């Protein structure tokens, strides 16, 4: 059986143990330009019901690729050590591609925001990323936050983008219904006053 990792990692980045030894991460070893492909995640796809029973380590390294589907790396490689940051320099391109959201300098850690892929509560944690924009807690509903939808526009996985579009359509329909209800009330008042 091949030992080649299931995920691809650009030759401009490498996996390293973090300075505080808190875990693995990937760092740029060459400058990366905005839009450049950094990684392509690979592995085996599991449905939610099977996925939640996998060992914790496998669940932690996976990426959610559809509403109820999860890609688990096998064999694990450096490309699977991309961490979360609330101020990321990379975002998703499709379900499994990772691209630079801005130019990345040598020595910078490459991170994305898990809100770009997660809509299920399988990997919720207290965030210690240290970014000024850190939201403190990372969870499966973060994609609903308007400020994140704005900041990461174009970098959400397709299944997350579909949810965002549906949420926006719902909000629009609600606002429209509210406006017509108000108009009806206003209209009723006008009619009443005419008969006085
Ligand atoms: Zn954070």
Boltz pocket constraint, residues with backbone or C-beta under 6 A from the ligand:
constraints:
  - pocket:
      binder: B
      contacts: [[A, 85], [A, 86], [A, 87], [A, 127], [A, 128], [A, 129], [A, 130], [A, 131], [A, 133], [A, 134], [A, 135], [A, 136]]
      max_distance: 6.0
